[in-house]
């Protein structure tokens, strides 16, 4: 888990699930392909519900990281793409359930015109660092 910080003199997260900076710890860096709310059969989970879609996307990330010995707590940086500004409260609530504020990753939210299919409302792209003592080769 990285060293998370929010320096004085700039705007504060105010309890939201992100930190201004995360010092990358030693370990294996895992770049994860953008994850959306697809189940194992590419069916959309949580249609019309950005919060549910973010939760499913993070569940997919959890499975990917678990394959190499990682957890969501190993995420140091995350980009979240979303469609509708009105979905921000649901997105922030789902993010807060997944990441305690004190150890949440550095994060960016980017509003986009669309994702790969119209039913998708959210996509996450995390970068994680799995400590060497937990890392296992997925092969």
C-alpha positions in Angstrom: 0.0 0.0 0.0 1.4 3.4 -1.0 1.9 6.5 1.2 -1.2 8.6 0.6 -1.1 12.3 1.2 -3.1 15.6 0.9 -0.8 18.6 1.3 -1.9 21.8 2.9 -2.4 24.8 0.6 -4.5 23.2 -2.1 -8.1 22.0 -2.3 -9.0 19.0 -0.1 -10.8 15.8 -1.0 -13.2 16.6 1.9 -13.9 12.9 2.7 -14.2 11.8 -0.9 -12.5 8.5 -1.9 -9.3 9.8 -3.4 -6.0 11.4 -2.3 -4.0 14.2 -4.0 -0.9 12.1 -4.0 0.2 8.4 -3.6 3.8 7.5 -3.4 4.2 4.2 -5.4 5.5 1.5 -3.1 7.9 -1.3 -4.2 6.3 -4.1 -6.0 5.0 -5.2 -9.4 3.2 -2.5 -11.3 -0.1 -3.8 -12.8 -1.7 -1.8 -15.6 -5.3 -2.9 -16.0 -7.3 -2.6 -19.2 -10.3 -0.3 -18.9 -13.0 -2.2 -17.1 -16.8 -1.8 -17.6 -19.9 -3.4 -16.2 -19.7 -6.6 -18.2 -20.2 -10.0 -16.7 -18.2 -13.0 -17.9 -20.6 -13.3 -20.9 -20.2 -9.6 -21.9 -23.7 -8.8 -20.6 -24.1 -5.3 -19.1 -24.7 -5.3 -15.3 -26.6 -2.4 -13.8 -28.1 -0.9 -16.9 -29.1 2.7 -16.3 -27.3 2.7 -12.9 -23.8 4.3 -12.9 -23.2 3.3 -9.2 -24.0 -0.4 -9.9 -21.9 -0.2 -13.1 -18.9 1.2 -11.2 -19.3 -1.6 -8.5 -19.3 -4.3 -11.3 -16.3 -2.6 -13.0 -14.4 -2.7 -9.7 -15.4 -6.3 -9.1 -13.8 -7.1 -12.5 -10.7 -5.2 -11.3 -10.7 -7.2 -8.0 -10.7 -10.5 -10.0 -7.9 -9.3 -12.3 -5.7 -8.1 -9.3 -6.6 -11.3 -7.3 -5.0 -13.3 -10.1 -1.6 -11.8 -9.3 -2.1 -11.6 -5.5 -3.4 -8.1 -5.4 -6.4 -6.3 -4.0 -8.2 -3.0 -4.6 -6.1 -1.5 -1.8 -3.1 -1.9 -4.1 -4.5 0.6 -6.6 -2.3 3.7 -6.6 -4.0 5.6 -9.4 -7.4 5.3 -11.2 -9.1 7.1 -14.1 -12.9 6.9 -14.2 -14.7 7.8 -17.4 -18.4 8.6 -17.1 -21.2 9.9 -19.3 -23.6 11.9 -17.2 -22.7 14.6 -14.7 -25.9 13.7 -12.8 -24.4 10.3 -12.1 -21.5 11.7 -10.0 -23.1 11.2 -6.6 -23.7 7.5 -7.4 -20.2 7.1 -8.7 -18.7 8.9 -5.7 -20.8 6.7 -3.3 -19.7 3.5 -5.0 -16.1 4.6 -5.0 -16.3 5.4 -1.3 -17.6 1.9 -0.6 -14.6 0.4 -2.4 -11.9 2.7 -1.1 -11.5 4.1 2.5 -10.8 7.8 2.1 -7.4 7.6 4.0 -6.0 5.0 1.6 -7.9 5.7 -1.6 -5.9 6.0 -4.9 -5.1 9.2 -6.7 -8.0 9.6 -9.0 -9.4 11.5 -12.0 -13.0 11.7 -13.3 -13.4 12.4 -17.0 -16.8 13.1 -18.6 -17.0 11.6 -22.1 -19.5 11.5 -24.9 -19.8 7.8 -25.0 -18.2 4.4 -24.2 -17.9 1.2 -26.3 -21.6 0.5 -26.3 -24.5 2.9 -25.4 -25.6 0.9 -22.3 -22.3 1.6 -20.5 -22.1 4.6 -18.2 -18.8 4.2 -16.5 -15.3 2.8 -17.3 -12.4 2.5 -14.9 -8.7 2.3 -15.7 -6.6 1.5 -12.6 -2.9 1.1 -12.0 -1.9 -1.0 -9.0 1.3 -2.0 -7.3 1.3 -5.5 -5.8 3.9 -6.0 -3.1 6.6 -8.5 -4.0 5.7 -10.7 -1.0 2.1 -11.2 -2.3 2.7 -11.1 -6.0 2.3 -14.3 -7.9 2.8 -14.9 -11.6 -0.5 -15.4 -13.4 1.0 -17.9 -15.9 
